[in-house]
Amino acid sequence: MTTGTKVHQSLGMMKMLTGNFHTFAMDTQDAMAKQMYTNFGKQMDQMINDLTNRITYMEGQEPQYKMENMSQQQADMAHNNQQSMQKE
């Protein structure tokens, strides 16, 4: 497995984890737990943003790291859907 593949895979896992935190926050009635999960989600969102910027840089430097399959796009769509649901 190449470095590019590993980084993209990690990004996908981070997006899935973020969605889980947002879901946990919506599902719990415990105010402290809700705040904790919300904070975790926000922290993960920032890490995702940072890693996405790094991937963009890597792909500019090393074009072979670009993901050309649909799984990354699907992960992005799922993450965006989770964020939209959380805002409602």
N, C-alpha and C positions, 0 to 999 in steps of 0.2 A: 504494500500500500504506500502510495507516495505521500509526501508531506502535504501537498495540496488537497488530496483526498481526505487525509486525516483532519485537516483544519476545517474543511467544509463539513465533514461528518460531526465534528465537535460543535460547529455553529448550529447545525440542525438539532443536536441534542440539547443545546442551550435554549433554543427556541421552544422546544417541546417542554422543557422544564419550566420555562417562563409561563407558558400556557397553563401548566399544572398549578403553579402558584396563584395565578389569577383566578382559576377555577376554585381552588381551595378557599380563597378570600371571599368569593361570591357565595360559596356553599355553607360557610360556617356562620353560626349565630354569635359566637364568642368574639367580642370586640377586640380583645388583645390579640387573639389568633388572626383575626381579619387584618388588623394593622400589621402584624408580623409578615403574613403572606403578601400583603400589598407591598411592603418594603422590600421583601425578597424579590418580588416581580420587578420593581423599579430598578433594583441593583442589577438584576439579570438583563434588563433592557439596556442599561448603560454598558454592560460588558459585551452584549451582542453588538451594539453600535461600535464599540471600540474594535472588536474582532472583525466586523464587517469592513471597517476602514483599513484594517491591516490586510485583509484578504484582497481588497481593491488594490492596495499598494503592491502586494505580492504578485497579483495577476498582471499588473503593469510591468513589473520587473521580470517576471517569469511567466510568459503566456501559457506555458504547458500546465500551469496550476488551475486554469479556468475550468469550471465545471460545465460540462456540456449536456448533462442529462436533466431530466425533468424533476428529479427528486428534490433538488435545491429550491426550484421554483415552487414546488408543492409545499415545502417546509415554510417558505416565505409567506405563501398564501394563508396557510394555517395560522401562522403567527399574527398576521395582519387581521384575520378574522377574530382571533382571541382578543386582540386589542380593541377592535370595534365593539365586541360584545361587552367588554369591561367598561367602556365609556358610556354605554346605554343605561 
